[in-house]
Amino acid sequence: MHPRFYRLIEAHQRIDRALRDEQRRRRPDPFRLTQLKTLKLRVKDLMHRFARRSAHA
């Protein structure tokens, strides 16, 4: 597995964990939830782009 792709997977997992932790709080911060969801989608898009480029190369 390519090191960059592996780092993206790790980042996605860290963001997902932070998102779940925030959702479990008694009073989750809606701004933080939106921020984490946006970041998670951005990393997921990068993972897909990287996978597509690797498949075509």
PyMOL Python script that loads the backbone (N, CA, C, O; Angstrom):
from pymol import cmd

cmd.read_pdbstr("""\
ATOM      1  N   MET A   1       0.847  -1.175   0.000  1.00  0.00           N
ATOM      2  CA  MET A   1       0.000   0.000   0.000  1.00  0.00           C
ATOM      3  C   MET A   1       0.892   1.239   0.000  1.00  0.00           C
ATOM      4  O   MET A   1       1.896   1.293   0.711  1.00  0.00           O
ATOM      5  N   HIS A   2       0.528   2.200  -0.779  1.00  0.00           N
ATOM      6  CA  HIS A   2       1.291   3.438  -0.897  1.00  0.00           C
ATOM      7  C   HIS A   2       1.233   4.217   0.424  1.00  0.00           C
ATOM      8  O   HIS A   2       0.168   4.305   1.034  1.00  0.00           O
ATOM      9  N   PRO A   3       2.341   4.772   0.866  1.00  0.00           N
ATOM     10  CA  PRO A   3       2.381   5.479   2.153  1.00  0.00           C
ATOM     11  C   PRO A   3       1.383   6.648   2.244  1.00  0.00           C
ATOM     12  O   PRO A   3       0.792   6.884   3.298  1.00  0.00           O
ATOM     13  N   ARG A   4       1.204   7.368   1.144  1.00  0.00           N
ATOM     14  CA  ARG A   4       0.263   8.503   1.182  1.00  0.00           C
ATOM     15  C   ARG A   4      -1.165   8.009   1.379  1.00  0.00           C
ATOM     16  O   ARG A   4      -1.930   8.596   2.144  1.00  0.00           O
ATOM     17  N   PHE A   5      -1.519   6.938   0.692  1.00  0.00           N
ATOM     18  CA  PHE A   5      -2.862   6.387   0.831  1.00  0.00           C
ATOM     19  C   PHE A   5      -3.074   5.890   2.253  1.00  0.00           C
ATOM     20  O   PHE A   5      -4.150   6.072   2.823  1.00  0.00           O
ATOM     21  N   TYR A   6      -2.069   5.274   2.818  1.00  0.00           N
ATOM     22  CA  TYR A   6      -2.144   4.785   4.192  1.00  0.00           C
ATOM     23  C   TYR A   6      -2.354   5.946   5.165  1.00  0.00           C
ATOM     24  O   TYR A   6      -3.143   5.834   6.104  1.00  0.00           O
ATOM     25  N   ARG A   7      -1.652   7.060   4.945  1.00  0.00           N
ATOM     26  CA  ARG A   7      -1.823   8.238   5.809  1.00  0.00           C
ATOM     27  C   ARG A   7      -3.230   8.816   5.684  1.00  0.00           C
ATOM     28  O   ARG A   7      -3.803   9.282   6.669  1.00  0.00           O
ATOM     29  N   LEU A   8      -3.785   8.784   4.474  1.00  0.00           N
ATOM     30  CA  LEU A   8      -5.154   9.260   4.282  1.00  0.00           C
ATOM     31  C   LEU A   8      -6.150   8.371   5.039  1.00  0.00           C
ATOM     32  O   LEU A   8      -7.101   8.873   5.639  1.00  0.00           O
ATOM     33  N   ILE A   9      -5.932   7.076   5.009  1.00  0.00           N
ATOM     34  CA  ILE A   9      -6.800   6.154   5.742  1.00  0.00           C
ATOM     35  C   ILE A   9      -6.715   6.435   7.238  1.00  0.00           C
ATOM     36  O   ILE A   9      -7.733   6.471   7.929  1.00  0.00           O
ATOM     37  N   GLU A  10      -5.508   6.632   7.728  1.00  0.00           N
ATOM     38  CA  GLU A  10      -5.331   6.934   9.153  1.00  0.00           C
ATOM     39  C   GLU A  10      -6.025   8.244   9.534  1.00  0.00           C
ATOM     40  O   GLU A  10      -6.673   8.330  10.576  1.00  0.00           O
ATOM     41  N   ALA A  11      -5.883   9.255   8.685  1.00  0.00           N
ATOM     42  CA  ALA A  11      -6.523  10.544   8.958  1.00  0.00           C
ATOM     43  C   ALA A  11      -8.045  10.381   8.979  1.00  0.00           C
ATOM     44  O   ALA A  11      -8.722  10.934   9.846  1.00  0.00           O
ATOM     45  N   HIS A  12      -8.569   9.629   8.032  1.00  0.00           N
ATOM     46  CA  HIS A  12     -10.016   9.395   7.958  1.00  0.00           C
ATOM     47  C   HIS A  12     -10.504   8.709   9.237  1.00  0.00           C
ATOM     48  O   HIS A  12     -11.560   9.058   9.764  1.00  0.00           O
ATOM     49  N   GLN A  13      -9.750   7.752   9.725  1.00  0.00           N
ATOM     50  CA  GLN A  13     -10.131   7.039  10.945  1.00  0.00           C
ATOM     51  C   GLN A  13     -10.069   7.956  12.172  1.00  0.00           C
ATOM     52  O   GLN A  13     -10.939   7.898  13.040  1.00  0.00           O
ATOM     53  N   ARG A  14      -9.033   8.801  12.236  1.00  0.00           N
ATOM     54  CA  ARG A  14      -8.919   9.740  13.363  1.00  0.00           C
ATOM     55  C   ARG A  14     -10.090  10.722  13.376  1.00  0.00           C
ATOM     56  O   ARG A  14     -10.659  11.010  14.429  1.00  0.00           O
ATOM     57  N   ILE A  15     -10.440  11.230  12.200  1.00  0.00           N
ATOM     58  CA  ILE A  15     -11.555  12.177  12.101  1.00  0.00           C
ATOM     59  C   ILE A  15     -12.859  11.487  12.478  1.00  0.00           C
ATOM     60  O   ILE A  15     -13.691  12.062  13.179  1.00  0.00           O
ATOM     61  N   ASP A  16     -13.035  10.255  12.014  1.00  0.00           N
ATOM     62  CA  ASP A  16     -14.245   9.496  12.338  1.00  0.00           C
ATOM     63  C   ASP A  16     -14.354   9.277  13.846  1.00  0.00           C
ATOM     64  O   ASP A  16     -15.439   9.397  14.416  1.00  0.00           O
ATOM     65  N   ARG A  17     -13.248   8.963  14.483  1.00  0.00           N
ATOM     66  CA  ARG A  17     -13.228   8.768  15.933  1.00  0.00           C
ATOM     67  C   ARG A  17     -13.587  10.073  16.664  1.00  0.00           C
ATOM     68  O   ARG A  17     -14.363  10.062  17.620  1.00  0.00           O
ATOM     69  N   ALA A  18     -13.022  11.183  16.210  1.00  0.00           N
ATOM     70  CA  ALA A  18     -13.316  12.478  16.822  1.00  0.00           C
ATOM     71  C   ALA A  18     -14.789  12.845  16.626  1.00  0.00           C
ATOM     72  O   ALA A  18     -15.419  13.415  17.517  1.00  0.00           O
ATOM     73  N   LEU A  19     -15.326  12.516  15.459  1.00  0.00           N
ATOM     74  CA  LEU A  19     -16.730  12.781  15.172  1.00  0.00           C
ATOM     75  C   LEU A  19     -17.639  11.979  16.105  1.00  0.00           C
ATOM     76  O   LEU A  19     -18.605  12.514  16.650  1.00  0.00           O
ATOM     77  N   ARG A  20     -17.330  10.713  16.283  1.00  0.00           N
ATOM     78  CA  ARG A  20     -18.127   9.868  17.183  1.00  0.00           C
ATOM     79  C   ARG A  20     -18.021  10.369  18.626  1.00  0.00           C
ATOM     80  O   ARG A  20     -19.013  10.386  19.355  1.00  0.00           O
ATOM     81  N   ASP A  21     -16.821  10.773  19.033  1.00  0.00           N
ATOM     82  CA  ASP A  21     -16.642  11.301  20.392  1.00  0.00           C
ATOM     83  C   ASP A  21     -17.475  12.565  20.597  1.00  0.00           C
ATOM     84  O   ASP A  21     -18.116  12.739  21.634  1.00  0.00           O
ATOM     85  N   GLU A  22     -17.457  13.434  19.605  1.00  0.00           N
ATOM     86  CA  GLU A  22     -18.237  14.675  19.714  1.00  0.00           C
ATOM     87  C   GLU A  22     -19.740  14.366  19.765  1.00  0.00           C
ATOM     88  O   GLU A  22     -20.470  15.002  20.525  1.00  0.00           O
ATOM     89  N   GLN A  23     -20.199  13.420  18.984  1.00  0.00           N
ATOM     90  CA  GLN A  23     -21.617  13.065  18.971  1.00  0.00           C
ATOM     91  C   GLN A  23     -22.063  12.456  20.300  1.00  0.00           C
ATOM     92  O   GLN A  23     -23.231  12.575  20.670  1.00  0.00           O
ATOM     93  N   ARG A  24     -21.159  11.813  21.013  1.00  0.00           N
ATOM     94  CA  ARG A  24     -21.485  11.182  22.294  1.00  0.00           C
ATOM     95  C   ARG A  24     -21.559  12.180  23.452  1.00  0.00           C
ATOM     96  O   ARG A  24     -22.103  11.873  24.512  1.00  0.00           O
ATOM     97  N   ARG A  25     -21.015  13.358  23.240  1.00  0.00           N
ATOM     98  CA  ARG A  25     -21.042  14.358  24.310  1.00  0.00           C
ATOM     99  C   ARG A  25     -22.481  14.720  24.658  1.00  0.00           C
ATOM    100  O   ARG A  25     -23.389  14.599  23.835  1.00  0.00           O
ATOM    101  N   ARG A  26     -22.659  15.157  25.870  1.00  0.00           N
ATOM    102  CA  ARG A  26     -23.998  15.540  26.325  1.00  0.00           C
ATOM    103  C   ARG A  26     -24.579  16.657  25.446  1.00  0.00           C
ATOM    104  O   ARG A  26     -25.751  16.624  25.069  1.00  0.00           O
ATOM    105  N   ARG A  27     -23.742  17.631  25.136  1.00  0.00           N
ATOM    106  CA  ARG A  27     -24.176  18.751  24.283  1.00  0.00           C
ATOM    107  C   ARG A  27     -23.147  18.933  23.169  1.00  0.00           C
ATOM    108  O   ARG A  27     -22.242  19.759  23.288  1.00  0.00           O
ATOM    109  N   PRO A  28     -23.283  18.159  22.080  1.00  0.00           N
ATOM    110  CA  PRO A  28     -22.314  18.273  20.991  1.00  0.00           C
ATOM    111  C   PRO A  28     -22.327  19.672  20.363  1.00  0.00           C
ATOM    112  O   PRO A  28     -23.372  20.310  20.235  1.00  0.00           O
ATOM    113  N   ASP A  29     -21.167  20.111  19.989  1.00  0.00           N
ATOM    114  CA  ASP A  29     -21.023  21.414  19.346  1.00  0.00           C
ATOM    115  C   ASP A  29     -21.379  21.272  17.866  1.00  0.00           C
ATOM    116  O   ASP A  29     -20.668  20.585  17.133  1.00  0.00           O
ATOM    117  N   PRO A  30     -22.468  21.906  17.410  1.00  0.00           N
ATOM    118  CA  PRO A  30     -22.888  21.749  16.011  1.00  0.00           C
ATOM    119  C   PRO A  30     -21.840  22.249  15.011  1.00  0.00           C
ATOM    120  O   PRO A  30     -21.689  21.680  13.930  1.00  0.00           O
ATOM    121  N   PHE A  31     -21.117  23.312  15.377  1.00  0.00           N
ATOM    122  CA  PHE A  31     -20.068  23.818  14.490  1.00  0.00           C
ATOM    123  C   PHE A  31     -18.947  22.789  14.349  1.00  0.00           C
ATOM    124  O   PHE A  31     -18.457  22.546  13.246  1.00  0.00           O
ATOM    125  N   ARG A  32     -18.548  22.195  15.456  1.00  0.00           N
ATOM    126  CA  ARG A  32     -17.479  21.170  15.442  1.00  0.00           C
ATOM    127  C   ARG A  32     -17.922  19.955  14.641  1.00  0.00           C
ATOM    128  O   ARG A  32     -17.131  19.391  13.885  1.00  0.00           O
ATOM    129  N   LEU A  33     -19.190  19.542  14.800  1.00  0.00           N
ATOM    130  CA  LEU A  33     -19.704  18.399  14.034  1.00  0.00           C
ATOM    131  C   LEU A  33     -19.640  18.681  12.536  1.00  0.00           C
ATOM    132  O   LEU A  33     -19.203  17.835  11.756  1.00  0.00           O
ATOM    133  N   THR A  34     -20.074  19.865  12.144  1.00  0.00           N
ATOM    134  CA  THR A  34     -20.039  20.242  10.727  1.00  0.00           C
ATOM    135  C   THR A  34     -18.606  20.272  10.216  1.00  0.00           C
ATOM    136  O   THR A  34     -18.320  19.799   9.116  1.00  0.00           O
ATOM    137  N   GLN A  35     -17.717  20.827  11.013  1.00  0.00           N
ATOM    138  CA  GLN A  35     -16.307  20.916  10.640  1.00  0.00           C
ATOM    139  C   GLN A  35     -15.710  19.519  10.443  1.00  0.00           C
ATOM    140  O   GLN A  35     -15.010  19.277   9.459  1.00  0.00           O
ATOM    141  N   LEU A  36     -15.980  18.614  11.363  1.00  0.00           N
ATOM    142  CA  LEU A  36     -15.436  17.255  11.270  1.00  0.00           C
ATOM    143  C   LEU A  36     -16.024  16.500  10.087  1.00  0.00           C
ATOM    144  O   LEU A  36     -15.305  15.783   9.391  1.00  0.00           O
ATOM    145  N   LYS A  37     -17.319  16.653   9.853  1.00  0.00           N
ATOM    146  CA  LYS A  37     -17.951  15.972   8.722  1.00  0.00           C
ATOM    147  C   LYS A  37     -17.380  16.469   7.398  1.00  0.00           C
ATOM    148  O   LYS A  37     -17.122  15.679   6.490  1.00  0.00           O
ATOM    149  N   THR A  38     -17.186  17.767   7.296  1.00  0.00           N
ATOM    150  CA  THR A  38     -16.613  18.345   6.076  1.00  0.00           C
ATOM    151  C   THR A  38     -15.190  17.837   5.854  1.00  0.00           C
ATOM    152  O   THR A  38     -14.822  17.467   4.739  1.00  0.00           O
ATOM    153  N   LEU A  39     -14.404  17.822   6.909  1.00  0.00           N
ATOM    154  CA  LEU A  39     -13.029  17.343   6.815  1.00  0.00           C
ATOM    155  C   LEU A  39     -12.991  15.858   6.431  1.00  0.00           C
ATOM    156  O   LEU A  39     -12.168  15.443   5.615  1.00  0.00           O
ATOM    157  N   LYS A  40     -13.876  15.077   7.021  1.00  0.00           N
ATOM    158  CA  LYS A  40     -13.936  13.649   6.724  1.00  0.00           C
ATOM    159  C   LYS A  40     -14.272  13.421   5.246  1.00  0.00           C
ATOM    160  O   LYS A  40     -13.672  12.563   4.598  1.00  0.00           O
ATOM    161  N   LEU A  41     -15.228  14.186   4.715  1.00  0.00           N
ATOM    162  CA  LEU A  41     -15.580  14.061   3.295  1.00  0.00           C
ATOM    163  C   LEU A  41     -14.428  14.488   2.390  1.00  0.00           C
ATOM    164  O   LEU A  41     -14.197  13.883   1.343  1.00  0.00           O
ATOM    165  N   ARG A  42     -13.714  15.522   2.796  1.00  0.00           N
ATOM    166  CA  ARG A  42     -12.573  15.986   2.005  1.00  0.00           C
ATOM    167  C   ARG A  42     -11.493  14.902   1.910  1.00  0.00           C
ATOM    168  O   ARG A  42     -10.939  14.654   0.839  1.00  0.00           O
ATOM    169  N   VAL A  43     -11.206  14.266   3.041  1.00  0.00           N
ATOM    170  CA  VAL A  43     -10.198  13.194   3.063  1.00  0.00           C
ATOM    171  C   VAL A  43     -10.692  12.000   2.238  1.00  0.00           C
ATOM    172  O   VAL A  43      -9.914  11.384   1.510  1.00  0.00           O
ATOM    173  N   LYS A  44     -11.971  11.679   2.353  1.00  0.00           N
ATOM    174  CA  LYS A  44     -12.530  10.566   1.580  1.00  0.00           C
ATOM    175  C   LYS A  44     -12.419  10.845   0.079  1.00  0.00           C
ATOM    176  O   LYS A  44     -12.089   9.943  -0.692  1.00  0.00           O
ATOM    177  N   ASP A  45     -12.690  12.079  -0.341  1.00  0.00           N
ATOM    178  CA  ASP A  45     -12.538  12.450  -1.746  1.00  0.00           C
ATOM    179  C   ASP A  45     -11.089  12.288  -2.204  1.00  0.00           C
ATOM    180  O   ASP A  45     -10.830  11.801  -3.305  1.00  0.00           O
ATOM    181  N   LEU A  46     -10.154  12.697  -1.356  1.00  0.00           N
ATOM    182  CA  LEU A  46      -8.740  12.537  -1.706  1.00  0.00           C
ATOM    183  C   LEU A  46      -8.377  11.059  -1.861  1.00  0.00           C
ATOM    184  O   LEU A  46      -7.612  10.689  -2.751  1.00  0.00           O
ATOM    185  N   MET A  47      -8.936  10.222  -0.984  1.00  0.00           N
ATOM    186  CA  MET A  47      -8.680   8.783  -1.071  1.00  0.00           C
ATOM    187  C   MET A  47      -9.191   8.219  -2.395  1.00  0.00           C
ATOM    188  O   MET A  47      -8.517   7.415  -3.039  1.00  0.00           O
ATOM    189  N   HIS A  48     -10.385   8.647  -2.791  1.00  0.00           N
ATOM    190  CA  HIS A  48     -10.958   8.163  -4.051  1.00  0.00           C
ATOM    191  C   HIS A  48     -10.145   8.638  -5.253  1.00  0.00           C
ATOM    192  O   HIS A  48      -9.901   7.877  -6.190  1.00  0.00           O
ATOM    193  N   ARG A  49      -9.730   9.903  -5.214  1.00  0.00           N
ATOM    194  CA  ARG A  49      -8.911  10.422  -6.322  1.00  0.00           C
ATOM    195  C   ARG A  49      -7.591   9.672  -6.429  1.00  0.00           C
ATOM    196  O   ARG A  49      -7.151   9.312  -7.520  1.00  0.00           O
ATOM    197  N   PHE A  50      -6.972   9.445  -5.284  1.00  0.00           N
ATOM    198  CA  PHE A  50      -5.698   8.730  -5.266  1.00  0.00           C
ATOM    199  C   PHE A  50      -5.874   7.308  -5.806  1.00  0.00           C
ATOM    200  O   PHE A  50      -5.049   6.834  -6.587  1.00  0.00           O
ATOM    201  N   ALA A  51      -6.940   6.636  -5.393  1.00  0.00           N
ATOM    202  CA  ALA A  51      -7.199   5.267  -5.849  1.00  0.00           C
ATOM    203  C   ALA A  51      -7.450   5.231  -7.351  1.00  0.00           C
ATOM    204  O   ALA A  51      -6.979   4.329  -8.043  1.00  0.00           O
ATOM    205  N   ARG A  52      -8.196   6.218  -7.852  1.00  0.00           N
ATOM    206  CA  ARG A  52      -8.464   6.269  -9.301  1.00  0.00           C
ATOM    207  C   ARG A  52      -7.193   6.493 -10.091  1.00  0.00           C
ATOM    208  O   ARG A  52      -6.970   5.852 -11.118  1.00  0.00           O
ATOM    209  N   ARG A  53      -6.344   7.420  -9.601  1.00  0.00           N
ATOM    210  CA  ARG A  53      -5.083   7.690 -10.298  1.00  0.00           C
ATOM    211  C   ARG A  53      -4.175   6.458 -10.283  1.00  0.00           C
ATOM    212  O   ARG A  53      -3.515   6.156 -11.277  1.00  0.00           O
ATOM    213  N   SER A  54      -4.146   5.760  -9.167  1.00  0.00           N
ATOM    214  CA  SER A  54      -3.302   4.569  -9.055  1.00  0.00           C
ATOM    215  C   SER A  54      -3.802   3.459  -9.962  1.00  0.00           C
ATOM    216  O   SER A  54      -2.998   2.706 -10.511  1.00  0.00           O
ATOM    217  N   ALA A  55      -5.086   3.346 -10.128  1.00  0.00           N
ATOM    218  CA  ALA A  55      -5.662   2.295 -10.968  1.00  0.00           C
ATOM    219  C   ALA A  55      -5.387   2.563 -12.450  1.00  0.00           C
ATOM    220  O   ALA A  55      -5.235   1.626 -13.234  1.00  0.00           O
ATOM    221  N   HIS A  56      -5.323   3.844 -12.834  1.00  0.00           N
ATOM    222  CA  HIS A  56      -5.103   4.199 -14.228  1.00  0.00           C
ATOM    223  C   HIS A  56      -3.622   4.266 -14.592  1.00  0.00           C
ATOM    224  O   HIS A  56      -3.274   4.265 -15.773  1.00  0.00           O
ATOM    225  N   ALA A  57      -2.770   4.323 -13.608  1.00  0.00           N
ATOM    226  CA  ALA A  57      -1.327   4.466 -13.881  1.00  0.00           C
ATOM    227  C   ALA A  57      -0.679   3.142 -14.196  1.00  0.00           C
ATOM    228  O   ALA A  57       0.525   3.088 -14.447  1.00  0.00           O
TER     229      ALA A  57
END
""", "prot")
cmd.dss("prot")
cmd.show_as("cartoon", "prot")
cmd.util.cbc("prot")
cmd.orient("prot")
